[in-house]
Amino acid sequence: MDDLEQRSYTTGKLGRLTVVGLGLIGGSFAKGMRESGLCGEVIGYDADPVARNLAVPLGVVDGVAADLEGAVEGADVILLAVPILAMEKVLAQLAQMSLGQAVITDVGSTKGAVVDAVVKAFGAVPANFVPGHPIAGSERSGVEAANAELFQRHKVILTPLEGTDPVALEQVSGLWQVLGADVEHMALADHDEVLAATSHLPHLLAFSLVDTLASRSENLEIFRYAAGGFRDFTRIAASDPTMWRDIFLANQDAVLRSLDAFTRDLARVRTAIEEGDATALLGVFTRAKSAREHFSNILARRAYVEPMQTQSVNFIASPGGCVQGTIRVPGDKSISHRSIMLGSLAEGVTHVEGFLEGEDSLATLQAFRDMGVVIEGPDHGRVTINGVGLQGLQAPPGPLYVGNSGTSMRLLSGLLAGQQFDTILTGDISLSNRPMGRVAKPLREMGARIETGEDGRPPLHIQGDSRLVGMDYSMPMASAQVKSCLLLAGLYASGRTSVTEPAPTRDHTERMLKGFGYPIAVDGATVTIEPGHKLTACKIDVPADISSAAFFMVAASIAEGSNLLLEHVGINPTRIGVINILREMGGDITLENEREVGGEPVADIRIRSAALKGIDIPVDQVPLAIDEFPVLFIAAACAEGRTILRGAEELRVKESDRIQVMADGLQTLGIKAEPTHDGIIIDGGQMQGGSVASHGDHRIAMSFSVASLRAQHDIQITDCANVATSFPGFVELASSVGIKVRLEEGA
């Protein structure tokens, strides 16, 4: 092994693969690799002669060896798939053999115990040893259960050490990927802790529950009338008892920590039942239900769960058609966020109608559940929030994950800066690349203790028990999120906090604070808040989101013969830049049935097709339409003449660099679009077709879907999974009014 670095490993043809241990996992790996044709031969070894005799007839391996030394002779890769407590013996034997340059890896579910065994056998961890663990299984066990497709769309976690050879690591990753697995890397200690909670503890509970019920005198009746839930939960108790005995003993410390935490929480549930505490029980059940949905849905789209199914979500938008009908787009995301935040901090029960059930809003909802707030729903837009008061939040059990939601992270950072407990705010890959310095800096000036990642990016580490002091802050750049962040921090600061903005931004936070009975002063461009008051629960009716409505406003404006009515849209004066700009371009937009609902102005908006003209977009309208500019760029591309945008540098730090990404896409479609440092210059013209990249930005994806109405050929839009973050059901609603957009087949 001294000249390991001289060998080049690839995922090309292997000479010999040796699998030691032909049970479910080892047998499935061997069978899958054999069927892939990647290996010259797959050799198996198992201490059980029955397994050895069955492996070849079952097509699991090409051949079996009578002993371990014969099995590993001449092997390029050796996979160890033996029980944890048998690993030490096998490794001790291997350490005495001449293994050449073979890469060694394993499938043990407790990596600390495996690495300890490797060190004991070899004296140190060889550079060509790659610890691994596939997250896959079956009720069946043994070589008879070997399944070549067992690992498809399942995770395999590799836990490389500091001295692990990167070429060997690449080799092992490639083998698992050939079997359809999603390979991730994780620190060894983190792996054992996570698996103790998510795999080992559930198995322990299932075994224990079935054992308890089987020991009761009425056990026959219990099992006879057991429903599907019992069968689903206890299915894992049919797993191999010997294997799980070894796992629990090998990962003893981490399992006991998880078991202790569960035991404490279970005791609280018992107390709630004994005392008839319905609110406490509802809190546990709603948090559990929402957490499962949160991780199954939101994280699935972030490629944390079954990424093989979600990595490629593309749209195909076809040309032609007009936009007709009457629709209501989903609820306003900004108001949905704030309804959860302020409802949680209020005293009493807040009822919300029209809540946006998109990923971003749900991330905020989940964060407050994690901090002990009992929230019922959402159910068809209805949410009931049992407020805990300004001082009632509890420390979350771990980091607060807010997915792709910049609003959640920025507003929560202000609120959490005033709590008595420490918190960590994390997000997905996209959010983790977005700057948070513009909220961290003023919060630090108020006395908050906040640490950010590199270049002021997430995660945010917020220390509790900070003594916040109110201040007068003049924002260098107009931003409703920064303003709202500081106002929420001001709820917990000593003295008054005032924020002065250089240009008007959305004022949903100010309006909603007043709606909850909290006094707030607005004097021109300055908003002032003082501590010492309380929020009182109320009823909130969330209007339709004008940012979502904007896609349909532009669609109806550019498609000849269109006549569309958008119902119950919020027309907050700080949000109507898109209407003002489209009208300036010659758009035919009228407001009908104007009224006020819950402190927010709403109206039905009618849009008819019109011949648009290019304009210099008024600088004072930029903050009022900052989220709508991607689709306004489509309007500019369809207009006669030149459109110029200035003063919109904030667009470069959204979910993507929206100026550059939109310019790139428009150029692909044949439109002259010149990005500038703070805006863009677009010359209207005839759009062609082609493939444009959304860079995971939902507004980019939806904007180019609208562009198809005036394109000459299909537009393929890649990386569209994040559309669900702000507009669930967009494709279906767009199709219902005549926009020809669909999911790409096979995506």
C-alpha positions in Angstrom: 0.0 0.0 0.0 3.1 2.3 0.1 2.6 3.4 -3.5 -1.2 3.9 -3.3 -0.9 7.4 -4.6 0.5 6.1 -7.9 -2.7 4.2 -8.7 -5.5 5.8 -10.6 -9.0 4.8 -9.7 -12.0 5.5 -11.9 -15.5 4.3 -12.2 -14.5 2.4 -15.3 -14.1 -1.4 -15.6 -12.8 -3.1 -12.4 -10.9 -6.3 -12.3 -12.2 -8.0 -9.1 -14.7 -6.9 -6.5 -14.8 -8.9 -3.3 -17.8 -8.8 -1.0 -17.2 -10.2 2.5 -20.6 -11.0 4.0 -23.4 -12.0 1.7 -26.4 -10.9 3.7 -29.1 -8.5 2.5 -26.7 -5.5 2.2 -23.6 -7.2 1.0 -25.5 -9.6 -1.3 -27.5 -6.7 -2.8 -24.3 -4.7 -3.4 -22.7 -7.7 -5.1 -25.7 -8.5 -7.2 -26.1 -4.9 -8.3 -22.5 -4.6 -9.3 -22.5 -7.9 -11.1 -25.5 -6.9 -13.2 -23.9 -3.5 -13.9 -21.2 -5.2 -15.9 -18.6 -2.9 -14.3 -16.6 -5.7 -12.8 -14.6 -8.4 -14.4 -15.7 -10.7 -11.6 -17.6 -10.4 -8.3 -16.3 -12.8 -5.7 -18.1 -13.4 -2.4 -17.2 -14.8 1.0 -19.4 -15.6 4.0 -18.7 -17.5 7.1 -22.0 -19.3 6.7 -21.6 -22.2 4.3 -25.3 -22.0 3.4 -24.9 -18.5 2.1 -21.9 -19.5 0.1 -23.8 -22.3 -1.5 -26.7 -20.2 -2.5 -24.9 -17.1 -3.7 -23.9 -18.3 -7.2 -27.2 -20.1 -8.1 -29.1 -16.9 -7.0 -26.9 -14.8 -9.3 -25.5 -12.8 -6.4 -21.8 -13.3 -7.3 -19.8 -14.9 -10.0 -18.0 -17.2 -7.6 -17.4 -17.8 -3.9 -14.2 -18.4 -2.0 -13.8 -21.0 0.8 -11.9 -18.7 3.0 -11.3 -15.0 3.4 -7.7 -15.0 2.1 -8.8 -16.6 -1.2 -11.7 -14.1 -1.5 -9.5 -11.0 -1.3 -6.6 -12.2 -3.3 -6.1 -9.9 -6.3 -9.1 -7.7 -5.4 -9.3 -4.1 -6.5 -12.1 -3.3 -4.1 -13.1 -5.1 -0.9 -16.5 -4.4 0.6 -17.0 -5.5 4.3 -20.6 -6.3 5.0 -20.3 -8.3 8.2 -22.0 -7.6 11.6 -20.5 -4.8 13.6 -19.2 -7.1 16.4 -17.7 -9.5 13.8 -15.9 -6.7 12.1 -12.9 -6.7 14.5 -12.1 -10.4 13.7 -12.3 -9.9 10.0 -10.2 -6.8 10.1 -7.6 -8.6 12.2 -7.4 -11.3 9.6 -7.1 -8.8 6.7 -4.3 -6.9 8.5 -2.2 -10.1 8.2 -2.7 -10.5 4.5 -1.1 -9.0 1.4 -3.9 -6.8 0.0 -1.8 -5.0 -2.6 -3.5 -1.7 -3.5 -7.0 -2.7 -2.8 -9.5 -0.1 -1.7 -11.4 -1.3 1.4 -14.8 0.0 2.4 -17.6 -1.1 4.7 -21.4 -0.8 5.3 -21.5 -0.7 9.1 -24.1 1.6 10.6 -21.9 2.7 13.5 -18.8 4.3 12.0 -17.0 5.0 15.3 -16.9 1.3 16.2 -15.7 0.3 12.8 -12.9 2.8 12.7 -11.8 1.8 16.2 -11.7 -1.8 15.0 -9.6 -0.7 11.9 -7.1 1.1 14.2 -6.9 -1.9 16.5 -6.2 -4.3 13.5 -3.9 -2.1 11.4 -2.4 0.2 14.0 -3.8 3.2 12.1 -6.5 3.8 9.5 -5.0 3.0 6.1 -5.4 5.8 3.5 -7.3 3.4 1.2 -10.0 2.6 3.8 -13.3 4.5 3.2 -15.9 4.1 5.9 -19.4 3.9 4.5 -23.0 3.3 5.4 -26.0 2.7 3.0 -29.3 3.9 4.4 -31.4 1.0 3.0 -32.9 -2.2 4.2 -35.8 -4.7 4.0 -37.9 -6.9 6.3 -36.2 -9.9 4.7 -32.6 -10.8 5.4 -29.9 -13.2 4.2 -28.5 -13.9 0.8 -32.0 -14.9 -0.5 -33.1 -11.3 0.0 -30.4 -9.9 -2.2 -31.9 -7.2 -4.5 -29.8 -5.4 -7.2 -32.1 -2.4 -6.9 -32.1 -2.1 -3.1 -30.0 1.1 -3.1 -31.7 3.0 -5.9 -32.8 6.5 -4.7 -31.4 5.8 -1.2 -28.7 7.6 0.6 -25.2 6.2 1.1 -23.2 8.2 3.7 -19.4 8.1 3.5 -17.4 9.3 6.5 -13.9 10.0 5.1 -11.2 10.7 7.7 -8.5 13.3 7.5 -6.1 10.9 5.9 -8.5 9.2 3.5 -7.1 9.0 0.0 -9.3 11.2 -2.2 -8.9 8.9 -5.2 -10.1 5.9 -3.1 -13.0 8.0 -1.9 -13.9 8.9 -5.4 -13.7 5.2 -6.4 -16.1 4.1 -3.6 -18.5 7.0 -4.4 -18.6 5.9 -8.0 -19.5 2.3 -7.2 -22.5 3.4 -5.1 -23.6 5.8 -7.7 -23.6 3.0 -10.3 -26.2 1.3 -8.1 -28.4 4.4 -8.2 -27.6 5.7 -4.7 -27.2 9.3 -3.6 -23.8 9.6 -2.0 -23.2 12.2 0.7 -20.2 12.8 3.0 -20.5 13.4 6.7 -18.2 13.7 9.7 -17.9 10.4 11.5 -19.2 11.6 14.9 -22.1 13.4 13.3 -23.1 10.2 11.5 -23.3 8.1 14.6 -25.3 10.8 16.5 -27.8 11.3 13.6 -28.2 7.6 13.0 -28.8 6.9 16.7 -31.8 9.3 16.6 -33.2 8.5 13.2 -32.6 4.8 12.8 -31.3 3.1 15.9 -33.9 4.6 18.3 -36.9 3.8 16.1 -35.8 0.2 15.9 -35.3 0.0 19.6 -38.8 1.4 20.3 -40.4 -1.0 17.7 -38.6 -4.0 19.3 -39.6 -2.9 22.8 -43.2 -2.1 22.0 -43.8 -5.5 20.3 -42.1 -7.2 23.1 -44.2 -5.4 25.7 -47.5 -6.1 23.9 -46.6 -9.8 23.2 -46.0 -10.3 26.9 -49.5 -9.2 27.9 -52.2 -11.8 28.6 -54.5 -10.4 25.9 -51.8 -10.3 23.3 -53.9 -12.4 20.8 -56.6 -9.7 20.8 -54.0 -6.9 20.5 -52.4 -8.3 17.4 -55.7 -9.5 15.9 -57.2 -6.0 15.9 -54.0 -4.1 15.2 -54.6 -1.5 12.5 -52.3 -0.3 9.8 -50.5 2.2 12.0 -49.4 -0.5 14.3 -48.2 -2.6 11.4 -46.3 0.3 9.8 -44.6 1.3 13.0 -43.6 -2.2 14.1 -42.6 -3.4 10.7 -38.9 -2.7 11.6 -39.2 -5.1 14.6 -39.0 -7.9 12.0 -35.4 -7.0 11.3 -32.4 -9.2 12.2 -32.2 -9.3 16.0 -28.5 -10.2 16.1 -27.5 -7.4 13.9 -29.5 -4.8 15.9 -28.1 -6.2 19.2 -24.6 -5.5 17.8 -25.6 -2.0 16.6 -27.0 -0.9 19.9 -24.0 -2.1 21.8 -21.5 -0.6 19.3 -23.2 2.8 19.2 -24.1 2.7 22.9 -23.4 6.3 23.9 -25.2 8.0 21.1 -28.2 5.6 21.4 -28.4 6.3 25.1 -28.4 10.0 24.5 -31.3 9.7 22.0 -33.1 7.4 24.3 -32.8 9.7 27.3 -34.1 12.6 25.3 -37.1 10.6 24.1 -37.8 9.3 27.6 -37.9 12.9 28.9 -40.3 14.0 26.2 -42.5 10.9 26.7 -42.7 11.7 30.4 -44.1 15.1 29.5 -46.7 13.5 27.2 -47.7 11.2 30.0 -48.1 14.2 32.4 -50.2 16.0 29.8 -52.5 13.1 29.5 -52.7 12.6 33.2 -53.5 16.3 33.8 -55.9 16.6 30.8 -53.7 19.3 29.2 -55.2 19.4 25.8 -53.1 22.3 24.6 -49.8 20.5 25.4 -51.0 17.4 23.6 -52.1 19.4 20.6 -48.7 21.1 20.6 -46.9 17.7 20.5 -49.1 16.3 17.8 -49.2 19.3 15.5 -45.4 19.8 15.8 -44.9 16.1 15.0 -47.2 16.1 12.0 -45.9 19.3 10.6 -42.3 18.3 11.1 -42.8 15.1 9.2 -44.5 17.0 6.3 -41.8 19.7 6.5 -39.0 17.2 6.0 -40.8 15.0 3.5 -41.8 17.9 1.3 -39.6 20.9 1.7 -36.3 19.0 2.2 -37.2 16.6 -0.5 -37.2 19.4 -3.0 -33.9 20.5 -1.6 -32.3 17.2 -2.5 -32.0 16.0 1.1 -34.5 13.2 0.5 -34.8 11.2 -2.6 -32.7 13.7 -4.7 -32.7 11.3 -7.6 -36.3 12.2 -8.1 -36.0 15.9 -7.7 -32.8 17.2 -9.2 -34.3 17.7 -12.7 -37.5 19.7 -12.7 -37.8 21.5 -16.0 -40.6 23.4 -17.7 -41.5 23.4 -21.4 -43.4 26.6 -22.4 -44.9 26.6 -25.9 -45.7 29.7 -27.9 -49.1 31.2 -28.8 -52.4 31.6 -27.1 -54.1 34.4 -25.1 -55.0 34.7 -21.4 -58.7 34.6 -20.4 -60.7 33.9 -17.3 -61.1 34.8 -13.7 -58.6 33.4 -11.1 -57.4 34.0 -7.6 -53.6 33.5 -7.1 -52.3 32.2 -3.8 -52.1 34.3 -0.6 -49.5 37.0 -0.1 -46.3 35.5 1.0 -45.1 38.6 3.0 -48.3 38.8 4.9 -48.4 35.0 5.5 -44.9 35.1 7.0 -45.8 38.0 9.3 -49.1 36.5 10.4 -47.3 33.5 11.8 -44.6 35.6 13.5 -46.8 38.2 15.2 -49.6 35.7 15.9 -47.1 33.5 17.8 -45.9 36.5 19.8 -49.5 37.7 20.6 -51.5 36.9 23.6 -54.6 34.8 22.7 -55.6 32.8 19.6 -55.1 34.3 16.1 -57.1 32.9 13.2 -55.6 33.3 9.7 -57.5 32.8 6.4 -55.8 32.7 3.0 -52.4 31.6 4.3 -50.0 30.8 1.5 -49.1 27.1 1.8 -45.8 27.4 0.0 -42.5 26.2 1.2 -41.2 29.6 2.4 -44.2 30.4 4.5 -44.3 26.8 5.9 -40.6 27.2 6.9 -41.6 30.2 9.1 -44.5 28.2 10.5 -42.2 25.3 11.3 -39.7 27.5 13.0 -42.3 28.8 15.5 -43.5 25.2 16.1 -39.9 24.3 16.9 -40.0 27.2 19.4 -43.0 25.7 21.3 -45.9 27.6 19.6 -49.0 25.4 19.1 -50.2 26.1 15.5 -53.1 24.2 13.9 -53.2 23.8 10.2 -52.7 25.0 7.5 -55.9 23.5 6.2 -57.0 25.1 2.9 -55.4 28.3 3.9 -56.8 28.3 7.5 -54.3 28.5 10.4 -54.9 28.8 14.1 -52.1 30.2 16.2 -52.1 29.8 20.0 -49.9 32.8 20.8 -47.4 32.6 23.7 -46.8 36.3 24.2 -43.6 38.3 23.6 -41.7 36.3 26.3 -43.1 32.9 25.6 -40.9 31.4 22.9 -38.8 28.4 23.9 -35.4 27.3 22.8 -35.7 25.1 19.7 -34.3 21.5 19.9 -31.7 22.3 17.2 -31.0 24.7 14.3 -33.9 26.4 12.7 -33.9 25.4 9.0 -35.8 27.9 6.8 -35.1 26.3 3.4 -34.9 29.0 0.7 -36.7 31.7 2.6 -34.6 34.9 2.9 -37.6 36.6 4.5 -37.8 34.0 7.3 -34.1 34.3 8.0 -33.8 38.0 8.0 -37.0 38.7 10.0 -36.3 35.9 12.5 -32.8 37.2 13.1 -34.2 40.4 14.6 -36.8 38.6 16.7 -34.3 36.0 17.9 -31.7 38.6 18.8 -34.0 39.6 21.7 -34.6 36.0 23.1 -33.0 34.5 26.2 -31.8 31.4 24.3 -29.2 30.7 21.6 -30.3 29.8 18.1 -28.8 28.9 14.8 -30.5 29.8 11.5 -29.7 27.7 8.5 -31.0 27.4 5.0 -30.6 25.5 1.7 -27.7 25.8 -0.6 -29.2 28.8 -2.4 -30.0 30.7 0.8 -26.6 29.9 2.2 -25.0 31.9 -0.6 -27.0 35.0 0.1 -25.7 37.9 2.2 -27.0 38.5 5.7 -24.6 41.2 6.7 -27.2 44.0 6.1 -29.2 42.7 9.0 -26.4 41.4 11.1 -24.5 44.8 11.1 -27.4 47.0 12.5 -28.4 44.2 14.9 -24.9 44.2 16.3 -25.1 48.0 16.7 -28.1 47.4 18.9 -26.1 45.0 21.0 -27.0 41.6 19.4 -24.3 38.9 19.3 -24.5 37.4 15.9 -21.9 35.3 14.1 -22.3 34.7 10.3 -20.5 32.4 7.9 -17.9 33.5 5.4 -18.6 36.9 3.8 -21.6 37.5 6.1 -23.5 34.5 4.7 -25.6 31.9 6.6 -25.7 30.1 9.0 -26.4 32.7 11.6 -25.4 31.9 15.2 -27.4 34.2 17.5 -26.5 34.3 21.1 -29.3 34.7 23.6 -29.5 37.1 26.6 -28.3 40.0 24.6 -29.1 43.4 26.0 -30.6 45.2 23.0 -30.6 48.9 23.0 -32.8 50.9 20.7 -31.3 53.1 18.0 -32.0 55.4 15.1 -31.0 53.7 11.9 -30.9 55.2 8.5 -30.8 52.3 5.9 -28.2 52.7 3.2 -30.5 50.7 0.8 -34.2 50.4 0.8 -35.2 47.0 2.1 -38.5 45.9 3.8 -36.8 42.9 5.2 -34.1 44.9 7.0 -36.7 47.4 8.2 -38.9 44.6 9.6 -35.9 42.8 11.2 -35.0 45.9 13.2 -38.6 46.7 14.2 -39.0 43.1 15.5 -35.7 43.5 17.4 -37.1 46.8 18.8 -39.9 44.9 20.5 -37.2 43.6 22.9 -34.8 46.6 23.1 -34.6 49.2 25.8 -35.6 52.5 24.5 -37.1 53.4 21.1 -36.0 52.0 17.8 -36.5 54.1 14.6 -35.8 53.1 11.1 -35.5 55.6 8.2 -35.6 54.3 4.7 -34.2 56.1 1.6 -37.3 55.1 -0.5 -40.7 53.6 0.4 -40.8 49.8 0.9 -43.6 47.4 1.7 -45.2 48.3 5.1 -46.9 45.0 6.0 -45.0 44.8 9.3 -46.2 48.2 10.4 -49.8 47.6 9.4 -49.9 44.2 11.0 -48.3 45.5 14.3 -51.1 48.0 14.4 -53.6 45.3 13.7 -52.3 43.3 16.7 -52.8 46.5 18.8 -49.1 47.4 19.1 -48.5 51.1 18.9 -46.1 52.2 16.1 -45.4 55.6 14.8 -44.9 56.4 11.1 -43.6 59.9 10.2 -42.8 60.2 6.6 -39.9 57.8 5.8 -39.3 57.0 9.5 -40.9 54.2 11.5 -40.6 54.2 15.3 -41.4 51.4 17.8 -41.0 51.3 21.6 -41.0 48.3 23.9 -43.3 47.7 26.8 -46.5 47.0 25.0 -48.2 43.7 24.0 -49.6 42.1 20.9 -53.3 41.0 21.1 -54.6 38.1 19.0 -56.8 39.0 16.0 -58.2 37.6 12.8 -56.2 38.0 9.6 -57.5 37.6 6.0 -54.5 37.3 3.7 -55.1 38.8 0.3 -53.8 37.3 -2.9 -50.1 38.0 -3.5 -49.5 40.8 -6.0 -46.0 39.3 -6.7 -47.8 36.2 -7.9 -50.4 38.2 -9.7 -47.7 40.0 -11.6 -46.9 37.1 -13.8 -50.5 37.0 -15.0 -50.7 40.8 -15.4 -47.7 40.7 -17.8 -49.1 37.6 -19.5 -52.5 39.2 -20.2 -50.7 42.5 -21.3 -48.5 40.9 -23.9 -50.8 38.2 -25.4 -53.1 39.6 -28.0 -56.9 39.2 -27.3 -56.4 38.6 -23.5 -58.9 39.7 -20.9 -58.2 38.4 -17.4 -59.6 39.2 -13.9 -57.5 38.6 -10.8 -59.6 38.5 -7.7 -58.9 39.8 -4.2 -55.3 41.0 -4.8 -53.5 43.0 -2.2 -52.8 46.5 -3.5 -50.8 47.9 -0.6 -49.4 51.3 -1.8 -45.9 50.0 -1.1 -46.4 47.0 -3.4 -48.1 48.4 -6.6 -45.0 49.3 -8.5 -45.8 46.6 -11.0 -49.1 48.1 -11.8 -47.7 51.6 -12.0 -44.9 50.5 -14.3 -47.1 48.5 -16.6 -49.5 51.4 -16.9 -46.6 53.7 -17.7 -45.7 51.2 -20.5 -49.2 51.5 -21.9 -50.8 48.6 -20.1 -54.6 48.4 -19.8 -55.1 47.7 -16.1 -58.2 48.7 -14.0 -58.9 48.2 -10.4 -62.4 47.0 -9.5 -64.2 46.4 -6.2 -61.6 48.2 -4.1 -61.9 47.6 -0.3 -59.9 47.2 2.9 -59.6 43.8 4.6 -57.8 43.5 7.9 -55.9 46.8 7.4 -54.8 45.9 3.9 -56.3 47.4 0.7 -57.4 44.8 -1.8 -59.1 44.9 -5.2 -60.0 42.8 -8.2 -57.6 43.6 -11.1 -58.7 43.4 -14.7 -56.0 43.3 -17.4 -56.5 43.5 -21.1 -53.9 43.1 -23.8 -52.2 46.3 -24.9 -49.4 47.5 -27.2 -46.6 48.2 -24.7 -43.8 50.7 -25.2 -40.4 50.9 -23.7 -39.8 53.4 -20.9 -37.2 54.7 -18.4 -38.5 53.0 -15.3 -39.0 55.7 -12.6 -36.4 55.3 -9.8 -39.1 55.9 -7.2 -40.9 52.8 -8.4 -38.0 50.4 -8.0 -38.5 49.6 -4.3 -42.2 49.1 -5.0 -41.6 46.4 -7.6 -38.3 44.8 -6.6 -39.6 41.3 -6.7 -41.6 41.8 -9.9 -38.8 42.9 -12.1 -38.0 39.5 -13.7 -41.4 39.3 -15.3 -41.4 43.1 -16.0 -38.2 42.4 -18.1 -40.4 40.1 -20.2 -42.9 42.9 -20.7 -39.9 45.1 -21.8 -38.8 42.5 -24.2 -42.3 42.5 -25.8 -42.5 46.3 -25.8 -41.7 48.7 -28.7 -38.5 50.5 -28.1 -36.0 50.6 -25.2 -36.6 50.0 -21.5 -34.0 51.2 -19.0 -33.9 50.2 -15.3 -31.5 51.9 -12.8 -31.1 51.8 -9.0 -32.0 48.1 -8.7 -28.7 46.7 -7.5 -30.6 44.7 -4.8 -31.7 42.4 -7.7 -28.1 41.0 -7.8 -28.4 39.5 -4.3 -31.8 37.8 -4.5 -32.2 34.0 -5.0 -30.0 34.5 -8.0 -28.3 37.5 -9.7 -31.6 38.4 -11.3 -30.1 41.1 -13.5 -27.5 38.8 -15.1 -29.7 35.7 -15.2 -32.5 37.4 -16.9 -30.1 39.1 -19.3 -28.6 35.8 -20.2 -32.0 34.2 -20.8 -33.3 37.1 -22.9 -30.2 37.0 -25.1 -30.7 33.3 -25.6 -34.1 34.1 -26.9 -32.8 36.7 -29.3 -33.5 39.8 -27.3 -30.9 42.5 -26.9 -30.4 42.9 -23.1 -27.5 44.7 -21.6 -26.9 44.3 -17.8 -25.5 47.2 -15.9 -24.2 47.3 -12.3 -27.6 48.4 -11.0 -30.0 47.6 -13.7 -30.5 46.6 -17.3 -31.2 48.0 -20.8 -33.7 46.0 -22.9 -34.6 46.6 -26.5 -37.9 45.1 -27.4 -38.0 42.6 -30.3 -39.2 39.2 -31.4 -38.4 36.4 -29.0 -37.3 33.0 -30.5 -37.0 29.8 -28.5 -34.3 27.9 -26.7 -33.2 26.7 -23.4 -32.8 29.1 -20.5 -31.5 28.4 -17.0 -33.5 29.6 -14.0 -30.6 28.9 -11.6 -33.1 27.6 -9.1 -34.8 30.9 -8.9 -38.6 30.5 -8.9 -39.3 34.0 -10.3 -37.0 33.5 -13.2 -38.7 30.2 -14.1 -42.2 31.7 -14.0 -41.1 34.8 -16.0 -39.8 32.8 -18.9 -42.9 30.7 -18.8 -44.9 33.9 -19.5 -42.4 34.8 -22.2 -43.6 31.9 -24.3 -46.8 33.7 -25.1 -44.8 35.9 -27.5 -42.0 33.4 -28.5 -41.8 31.7 -31.9 -40.6 28.4 -30.6 -40.7 26.4 -27.4 -38.8 27.6 -24.4 -37.2 25.0 -22.1 -36.6 26.3 -18.6 -34.3 24.3 -16.4 -34.0 23.9 -12.6 -37.6 24.8 -11.8 -38.2 22.8 -8.5 -38.2 26.0 -6.4 -41.3 27.4 -8.1 -43.2 25.7 -5.2 -41.4 28.0 -2.7 -43.6 31.0 -3.7 -46.3 29.7 -6.0 -47.7 26.2 -5.4 -49.8 25.1 -8.4 -48.4 27.6 -10.8 -48.3 25.3 -13.8 -51.9 24.2 -13.3 -53.2 27.7 -12.8 -51.2 29.1 -15.7 -52.5 26.3 -18.0 -56.1 27.0 -16.9 -56.0 30.6 -18.3 -54.2 29.7 -21.6 -50.4 29.8 -20.9 -49.0 26.7 -22.5 -46.5 25.6 -19.8 -46.0 22.0 -18.7 -43.5 19.9 -16.8 -40.9 18.3 -19.1 -41.6 14.6 -19.5 -39.1 12.5 -17.7 -37.8 15.5 -15.6 
